[in-house]
Amino acid sequence: MAVFLMFLAGVFVSLSNLCMRKSIDSGGTTKGFLIFQMATAFLVALLLNPVRTGDYAINGPIIGLGVVAGLILAGLLFSLGRALEKGPPGFTFSILNGSTVMPAIVMAAFFGVAHGFPYTTWHAVGSLFVLFGFFWAGRGLQGLQDRKGWITFALTMFSLHVLLLILFQWRALLLNVPHTEEITSLFTSAQIQSQWFMPFMFLASTVVQLALFVYYERRSPLSREVVYGLIGGAANGLCTYCMLWSTEVATPLENAIIFPMFAVVTIVLSNLWGQKLYQEQVNWRACQMCALGLIVGTVDWKAVAAAIGF
């Protein structure tokens, strides 16, 4: 179930990425697009969480957690945009996608098998295949002029993405333990169950994106930025909903691989529309390497060995 949900998340974010590309092609900017993307994602989050469940209970700690996540998300998007301006898009996205292997390592180090976060040799080998595929797909720093600036924003983007994904899995851990207070004093079991985490995350990010747009551009939004932002925001909201749901229902075996799965699906589908719509050159062997890494990391090889008599 968790793997399928993360697959859906990859499908939705690929559509969101296409909308951003279309918005830029029509003369818009990432800052203009992101305002409407985040605002629409906020509305989707409202519908899918408190409205759908009928649970409107709200509390200060969950608002704080959502705002922190929203600020991390806003910083991630800003750093990504600046890194894309200063360096090669392929390699920049490879670094962003490469960060998806880190949360499993961090969660295993801090919480371990006892809390559902094992990290086996096969997970490590599979992650290495995935990382190799990402960097193979996006290799090359040809023509890079502002190397220092690009490295600064790329590392910031990488770190914030890791932090956001860890926060998602930490929240899922708190949702699934019998007594939340055994892990943290920040939340009670009732408080962490609140449906307002996702809405406040997108609301905080929307406010930041609006401030950046007003500060840097000071103009009226273009109609295409609005249209593509609305579609991209709906897709992004559905992506995040599926991603959070995936972290909540993931088994210990799935915990280490769901985020790499998300990254691989995203890069494969984005490459597909890039090739079909923009005639971009795609390194499909690198994508196959990523897929091989997922297979290595997700299959329970001990069970396979036992089944065939080893």
Secondary structure, DSSP 4 states (H G I P E B T S, - for coil): -HHHHHHHHHHHHHHHHHHHHHHHHTT--HHHHHHHHHHHHHHHHHIIIIIHHT-----HHHHHHHHHHHHHHHHHHHHHHHHHHHS-HHHHHHHHHHGGGHHHHHHHHHTTGGGT----HHHHHHHHHHHHHHHHHT---TT-S-HHHHHHHHHHHHHHHHHHHHHHHHHHHHHHSS-GGGT-SS--HHHHT-TTHHHHHHHHHHHHHHHHHHHHT-SPPPHHHHHHHHHHHHHHHHHHHHHHHHHHH--HHHHTTHHHHHHHHHHHHHHHHHHHHH-----HHHHHHHHHHHHHHHS-HHHHHHHTT-
